[in-house]
Amino acid sequence: MKYSITTFLFLVLLFSISIAQRKSEEKNFGIDFSGFVKTDLMFDSRQTVSAREGHLLLFPTPEVLDAKGEDINAKANLNMLSIQTRLKGSITAPDAFGAKINGVIEGAFFGHSNGDVNGFRLRHAFVKLTWDKCNLLIGQYWNPMFITEVFPGTISFNTGVPFQPFSRNPQIKFTRVLNDVHVGLTAFTQRDFTSTGPNGASSIYLRNSAIPTVDLNIKYVNKNFVAGVGGNFKSLLPKTSTLAIAGVDSGKSFKSDERINSIAFMGFLKVVSDLFTFKAEGIYGGNMTDLLMLGGYAVKSLDVNTGIEEYTSIKTLSAWTEFIYGSKFQVGLFAGYTKNLGADDNIAGSVYSRGSNIESIIRVSPRAQYSAGKTRFACEVEFTSAMYGVADVKGKVENSEAVSNLRLLVAAFLFF
């Protein structure tokens, strides 16, 4: 029944688009239909921490030894999927409020969870008002720490994760354009990419804080050069109430207003010269689980008489670079490194984090692709090595050992 409803809604969408396209021919306003079909064939040398049946790969799983001392996770994996296939509608509308109006609605068949693979999932949906020297975007779009001019061009859908911030968020973004300088201020919430906490991954911790994440981004953009910096502030409320575990009020509830506040900073660069492109980016910050990166937060103290907890942010340092050469036939090389820096305070309770037993991760992935008309074939070799160990009292990982995965990826595209 679920897939019948999805198919019906998809057919309704296609019918609506066809009507809108006919209207756009008459009024020069409407929707243009575009997207691509993509199929990936992937082979991994071991089990991985990933999503959507291995399609979104983060890093290799740790060693798990059986009774004979053999690594259970040292088992190869093969899969073929077409769930990146994408449908995009670019919308134009009459001017309003003295601004040019356009918008986007875009979805893919990536699903909302592992149990919903092949399900149609909203990616972007926004309206944009553009004036001479500023614009306003309202809707769901890339997180402002995902720089659309400077992101990895990997064949793998992970797009450089967990070295590169990756998230789409409901947001209000105002951008002031001063010649080639763009200053963006964004307030956003969470939907598909969420923080983790006492009740698992959820947007409830940000919603209960009643404060959106706020980001400031400044960048210089021209045809051959992009450079900029950015930073954001995030406040989560992990619990609205607690239970006392000792004292005269043991077992009674208490209201909690304890937050975990965190900041993150980034710098980025892109240089284009003829057929050669160079990109680089560095990120430092705390509690970046919602960006598909390492880190998170942990309990640093507990009042047993009320059950109220205080929290400390687990920080991460990450950097990546990429070299690209060519046009019709193109080769590229991505390299990334990320490190768990731990927390400033001692950890005294639960840890809500990604990769809390990982000291660092490194990845190197060369690729090649050939395009002819609307068709593209590509291949990529992705080597990822994670240093697994034991976290100390501040969440820093010690006595680590490398566990590595080699992914071979072949992909076919048809753009329309």
C-alpha positions as CSV (number, residue, x, y, z in Angstrom):
1,M,0.0,0.0,0.0
2,K,2.8,2.4,0.9
3,Y,4.5,2.0,-2.5
4,S,1.1,2.3,-4.4
5,I,0.5,5.6,-2.7
6,T,4.0,6.8,-3.5
7,T,3.6,5.7,-7.2
8,F,0.3,7.5,-7.4
9,L,1.7,10.7,-5.9
10,F,4.7,10.5,-8.3
11,L,2.3,10.2,-11.3
12,V,0.3,13.2,-10.0
13,L,3.5,15.2,-9.8
14,L,4.5,14.3,-13.4
15,F,1.0,15.3,-14.6
16,S,1.1,18.6,-12.7
17,I,4.5,19.3,-14.2
18,S,3.3,18.7,-17.7
19,I,0.4,21.1,-17.2
20,A,2.7,23.7,-15.7
21,Q,5.1,23.4,-18.7
22,R,2.2,24.0,-21.1
23,K,1.2,27.1,-19.1
24,S,4.8,28.3,-19.0
25,E,4.9,28.3,-22.8
26,E,1.9,30.7,-22.8
27,K,3.0,33.0,-19.9
28,N,6.8,32.4,-19.7
29,F,6.3,31.4,-16.1
30,G,6.0,27.9,-14.7
31,I,8.3,24.9,-14.1
32,D,11.2,23.3,-16.0
33,F,11.8,19.6,-15.5
34,S,15.3,18.3,-15.1
35,G,17.4,15.7,-13.2
36,F,19.3,12.6,-13.8
37,V,19.3,8.8,-13.6
38,K,22.2,7.2,-11.8
39,T,23.2,3.6,-11.0
40,D,26.0,2.7,-8.7
41,L,27.9,-0.6,-8.5
42,M,30.0,-0.8,-5.3
43,F,32.3,-3.3,-3.7
44,D,33.7,-2.9,-0.2
45,S,36.5,-5.0,1.2
46,R,34.9,-5.1,4.7
47,Q,31.7,-4.1,6.6
48,T,31.1,-0.4,6.9
49,V,29.3,2.2,8.9
50,S,26.8,3.4,6.3
51,A,23.2,4.2,5.4
52,R,20.8,3.0,2.7
53,E,22.2,-0.5,2.2
54,G,25.8,0.7,2.2
55,H,25.2,3.5,-0.4
56,L,26.2,6.4,1.9
57,L,29.5,5.2,3.3
58,L,31.0,6.9,6.4
59,F,33.9,4.7,7.6
60,P,34.8,1.1,8.2
61,T,33.4,-0.8,11.1
62,P,35.8,-1.7,14.0
63,E,37.3,-5.2,14.5
64,V,35.0,-7.7,16.3
65,L,36.8,-10.9,17.1
66,D,35.1,-14.3,17.2
67,A,36.0,-17.3,19.4
68,K,38.9,-18.1,17.1
69,G,40.3,-14.5,17.1
70,E,39.1,-13.8,13.5
71,D,37.6,-10.4,12.6
72,I,33.9,-10.9,12.0
73,N,33.6,-7.6,10.1
74,A,36.4,-8.5,7.7
75,K,33.8,-9.5,5.2
76,A,33.4,-8.1,1.7
77,N,30.2,-6.6,0.5
78,L,28.7,-5.9,-3.0
79,N,25.7,-3.9,-4.0
80,M,24.0,-2.2,-6.9
81,L,21.5,0.7,-6.5
82,S,19.8,3.4,-8.5
83,I,18.4,5.4,-5.5
84,Q,20.3,8.6,-6.4
85,T,18.0,9.1,-9.4
86,R,16.8,12.6,-9.0
87,L,13.9,14.8,-10.2
88,K,14.1,18.6,-10.1
89,G,11.6,21.3,-10.9
90,S,13.0,24.9,-11.4
91,I,10.1,27.3,-10.9
92,T,9.8,30.9,-12.3
93,A,7.1,33.3,-11.3
94,P,6.1,36.9,-12.0
95,D,8.0,39.6,-10.1
96,A,6.8,40.5,-6.6
97,F,7.8,43.0,-3.9
98,G,10.2,44.5,-6.4
99,A,12.1,41.2,-6.7
100,K,12.7,38.5,-9.3
101,I,11.0,35.3,-8.0
102,N,12.1,31.8,-8.5
103,G,12.0,28.5,-6.6
104,V,13.0,24.9,-6.6
105,I,11.4,21.6,-5.7
106,E,13.7,18.6,-5.9
107,G,13.5,15.0,-4.7
108,A,15.3,11.7,-5.1
109,F,14.6,8.0,-4.5
110,F,17.1,7.8,-1.6
111,G,14.3,7.2,1.0
112,H,14.0,8.5,4.5
113,S,15.5,5.6,6.3
114,N,17.1,2.2,5.6
115,G,13.6,0.7,5.6
116,D,12.5,3.2,3.0
117,V,15.1,2.6,0.3
118,N,13.6,3.6,-3.1
119,G,11.1,5.9,-1.4
120,F,10.7,9.4,-2.8
121,R,12.4,11.9,-0.5
122,L,12.4,15.7,-0.5
123,R,15.8,17.3,-1.0
124,H,15.2,21.0,-1.7
125,A,12.0,23.1,-1.6
126,F,12.3,26.9,-1.5
127,V,11.3,30.2,-2.8
128,K,13.9,32.9,-3.6
129,L,13.4,36.6,-3.9
130,T,16.3,38.4,-5.7
131,W,16.8,42.2,-5.7
132,D,19.7,44.1,-7.2
133,K,22.1,43.7,-4.3
134,C,20.5,41.1,-2.0
135,N,18.4,38.0,-2.0
136,L,16.2,36.1,0.4
137,L,15.7,32.3,0.4
138,I,13.0,30.7,2.4
139,G,12.6,26.9,2.5
140,Q,14.7,23.7,2.6
141,Y,18.1,24.0,1.1
142,W,21.8,23.1,1.7
143,N,23.1,23.9,5.2
144,P,25.2,27.1,5.0
145,M,28.3,25.1,6.0
146,F,27.9,23.2,2.7
147,I,29.5,25.6,0.3
148,T,27.9,25.1,-3.1
149,E,30.9,26.6,-4.9
150,V,33.4,24.5,-3.0
151,F,32.5,20.9,-2.2
152,P,34.0,17.5,-3.2
153,G,33.1,16.2,-6.6
154,T,33.4,12.6,-5.7
155,I,31.5,9.9,-7.5
156,S,30.4,8.4,-4.2
157,F,27.3,9.9,-2.8
158,N,29.0,10.6,0.6
159,T,30.4,13.8,-1.1
160,G,33.4,13.7,1.3
161,V,31.5,12.9,4.5
162,P,32.6,12.7,7.3
163,F,35.3,15.3,6.4
164,Q,32.9,17.7,4.8
165,P,29.7,19.1,6.4
166,F,26.7,17.6,4.7
167,S,23.1,18.6,5.6
168,R,19.9,20.1,4.1
169,N,17.8,22.2,6.5
170,P,14.6,24.3,6.6
171,Q,15.9,27.8,6.7
172,I,15.6,31.6,6.1
173,K,18.7,32.9,4.5
174,F,19.4,36.6,3.7
175,T,22.4,37.3,1.4
176,R,23.9,40.8,0.7
177,V,25.9,41.0,-2.5
178,L,28.6,43.7,-2.7
179,N,30.2,43.2,-6.1
180,D,32.0,39.8,-5.7
181,V,31.6,39.6,-1.9
182,H,28.6,37.7,-0.6
183,V,27.6,38.0,3.1
184,G,25.0,35.5,4.2
185,L,23.1,35.3,7.4
186,T,21.0,32.1,8.0
187,A,18.7,30.8,10.7
188,F,17.8,27.2,10.3
189,T,16.2,24.2,12.0
190,Q,16.6,20.4,11.5
191,R,14.6,17.8,9.5
192,D,16.4,14.8,7.9
193,F,19.8,15.6,9.4
194,T,19.4,15.8,13.1
195,S,21.4,15.9,16.4
196,T,21.5,12.9,18.7
197,G,20.6,12.7,22.3
198,P,18.8,10.8,25.1
199,N,16.0,9.7,22.7
200,G,18.3,8.9,19.7
201,A,18.6,11.1,16.6
202,S,15.8,13.7,16.5
203,S,15.1,17.3,15.8
204,I,13.3,17.5,19.2
205,Y,16.4,18.8,21.0
206,L,16.8,21.8,18.7
207,R,13.0,22.4,18.7
208,N,12.8,22.4,22.5
209,S,15.6,24.9,22.7
210,A,13.3,27.3,20.8
211,I,16.4,28.9,19.2
212,P,17.3,28.2,15.5
213,T,20.9,27.5,14.6
214,V,22.4,30.8,13.3
215,D,25.2,30.9,10.7
216,L,27.2,33.8,9.3
217,N,29.1,33.3,6.0
218,I,31.3,35.7,4.1
219,K,32.8,34.7,0.7
220,Y,34.5,36.2,-2.3
221,V,33.2,34.6,-5.6
222,N,34.3,35.1,-9.2
223,K,34.7,32.8,-12.2
224,N,38.1,31.5,-11.3
225,F,38.4,32.0,-7.5
226,V,36.3,31.4,-4.4
227,A,37.4,32.0,-0.8
228,G,35.6,32.6,2.4
229,V,35.0,31.9,6.1
230,G,31.9,31.0,8.1
231,G,30.7,30.1,11.6
232,N,27.6,29.1,13.4
233,F,26.1,28.8,16.9
234,K,23.8,26.0,17.9
235,S,21.9,25.4,21.2
236,L,20.2,22.1,22.1
237,L,18.0,21.2,25.0
238,P,18.5,17.4,25.5
239,K,15.9,17.0,28.3
240,T,12.9,19.0,29.4
241,S,12.6,17.0,32.6
242,T,14.5,14.6,34.8
243,L,14.0,12.1,37.6
244,A,15.9,12.4,40.9
245,I,17.8,9.3,41.7
246,A,18.7,10.0,45.3
247,G,17.7,12.2,48.3
248,V,14.3,12.9,49.7
249,D,12.9,13.6,46.3
250,S,14.1,10.4,44.7
251,G,11.9,9.3,41.8
252,K,10.3,12.7,41.5
253,S,10.4,14.8,38.3
254,F,12.2,18.1,37.9
255,K,12.0,20.6,35.1
256,S,15.3,20.9,33.2
257,D,16.6,23.9,31.2
258,E,20.2,22.7,30.8
259,R,21.5,23.3,27.3
260,I,24.5,22.2,25.2
261,N,25.7,25.2,23.3
262,S,28.4,24.8,20.6
263,I,30.1,26.8,17.8
264,A,31.8,25.8,14.6
265,F,34.1,27.6,12.2
266,M,35.2,26.9,8.6
267,G,37.4,28.3,5.9
268,F,37.4,27.3,2.2
269,L,39.1,28.0,-1.1
270,K,38.7,27.1,-4.8
271,V,41.1,28.1,-7.7
272,V,40.3,27.4,-11.3
273,S,42.9,27.6,-14.1
274,D,41.9,26.3,-17.5
275,L,41.3,22.6,-17.1
276,F,42.7,22.5,-13.6
277,T,40.7,23.0,-10.3
278,F,41.9,23.0,-6.8
279,K,39.7,23.0,-3.7
280,A,40.4,23.0,0.1
281,E,38.4,23.4,3.2
282,G,39.0,23.2,7.0
283,I,36.4,22.9,9.8
284,Y,36.7,23.1,13.5
285,G,33.8,22.9,16.0
286,G,31.8,21.0,18.5
287,N,28.7,18.8,18.4
288,M,28.6,18.4,14.6
289,T,26.7,15.1,14.5
290,D,23.9,16.7,12.5
291,L,26.4,17.5,9.7
292,L,27.4,13.8,9.4
293,M,30.7,14.4,11.0
294,L,32.5,13.0,14.0
295,G,31.7,14.4,17.5
296,G,28.7,15.3,19.6
297,Y,28.4,16.0,23.3
298,A,28.4,14.2,26.7
299,V,27.2,14.6,30.2
300,K,29.8,16.3,32.4
301,S,27.9,16.4,35.7
302,L,24.8,15.0,37.3
303,D,22.9,16.3,40.3
304,V,21.6,13.0,41.9
305,N,19.0,15.0,44.0
306,T,17.2,16.3,40.9
307,G,18.6,14.2,38.0
308,I,19.5,17.4,36.1
309,E,22.6,17.0,33.9
310,E,25.1,19.5,32.5
311,Y,26.8,18.9,29.2
312,T,30.1,19.3,27.4
313,S,30.7,19.5,23.7
314,I,33.0,17.0,21.9
315,K,35.1,18.9,19.3
316,T,36.3,17.8,15.9
317,L,39.0,19.1,13.5
318,S,38.6,18.2,9.8
319,A,40.3,19.2,6.5
320,W,40.0,18.1,2.9
321,T,41.4,18.9,-0.5
322,E,40.7,18.0,-4.0
323,F,42.5,18.2,-7.4
324,I,40.6,18.0,-10.7
325,Y,41.9,18.0,-14.3
326,G,40.1,17.7,-17.6
327,S,36.7,18.4,-19.1
328,K,35.1,15.7,-21.3
329,F,37.5,13.2,-19.8
330,Q,38.2,14.2,-16.2
331,V,40.4,12.8,-13.4
332,G,40.2,13.9,-9.8
333,L,41.8,13.1,-6.4
334,F,40.1,13.7,-3.1
335,A,41.9,13.5,0.3
336,G,40.5,14.1,3.7
337,Y,41.5,13.9,7.4
338,T,39.4,14.3,10.5
339,K,40.3,14.0,14.2
340,N,38.3,13.7,17.4
341,L,39.7,16.3,19.8
342,G,37.6,15.3,22.8
343,A,35.9,17.6,25.3
344,D,37.1,20.5,27.5
345,D,35.6,18.9,30.6
346,N,35.6,15.4,32.1
347,I,32.8,13.1,31.0
348,A,30.7,11.8,33.8
349,G,27.8,10.2,32.1
350,S,26.2,9.3,28.7
351,V,27.9,10.2,25.4
352,Y,25.8,11.3,22.5
353,S,28.3,11.3,19.6
354,R,29.3,9.8,16.3
355,G,32.6,7.8,16.3
356,S,33.3,8.2,20.1
357,N,35.8,5.4,19.9
358,I,37.6,6.8,16.8
359,E,40.7,8.9,17.1
360,S,41.0,9.9,13.5
361,I,40.0,9.0,9.9
362,I,41.8,9.4,6.7
363,R,40.6,9.0,3.1
364,V,42.1,9.0,-0.3
365,S,40.0,8.5,-3.4
366,P,41.1,8.9,-7.0
367,R,38.5,8.9,-9.8
368,A,38.0,9.2,-13.5
369,Q,34.9,10.0,-15.6
370,Y,34.0,10.3,-19.2
371,S,31.1,12.4,-20.5
372,A,29.5,12.2,-23.9
373,G,26.4,14.3,-24.5
374,K,24.0,13.6,-21.7
375,T,25.7,10.4,-20.7
376,R,28.5,9.9,-18.2
377,F,30.4,6.8,-17.0
378,A,32.7,7.1,-13.9
379,C,34.8,5.0,-11.6
380,E,36.4,5.7,-8.2
381,V,38.6,3.9,-5.8
382,E,38.0,5.0,-2.2
383,F,40.4,4.1,0.6
384,T,39.2,4.9,4.1
385,S,41.1,4.1,7.3
386,A,39.8,4.7,10.8
387,M,41.9,4.6,14.0
388,Y,39.8,2.8,16.6
389,G,40.7,2.9,20.3
390,V,39.5,3.6,23.8
391,A,38.2,7.1,24.9
392,D,39.7,8.7,28.1
393,V,37.9,10.7,30.6
394,K,37.6,13.7,28.2
395,G,36.6,11.6,25.2
396,K,40.0,11.7,23.5
397,V,40.8,8.3,22.0
398,E,44.0,6.5,22.9
399,N,45.8,3.3,22.0
400,S,44.2,3.3,18.6
401,E,44.7,0.8,15.7
402,A,43.9,1.3,12.1
403,V,41.0,-0.5,10.4
404,S,40.7,0.1,6.6
405,N,38.2,-0.4,3.8
406,L,38.7,-0.2,0.1
407,R,35.6,0.7,-2.0
408,L,35.5,0.2,-5.7
409,L,32.7,2.2,-7.3
410,V,31.4,2.3,-10.9
411,A,28.6,4.6,-11.9
412,A,26.5,5.4,-14.9
413,F,24.6,8.7,-15.4
414,L,21.9,10.0,-17.8
415,F,21.1,13.7,-17.4
416,F,17.9,15.3,-18.7
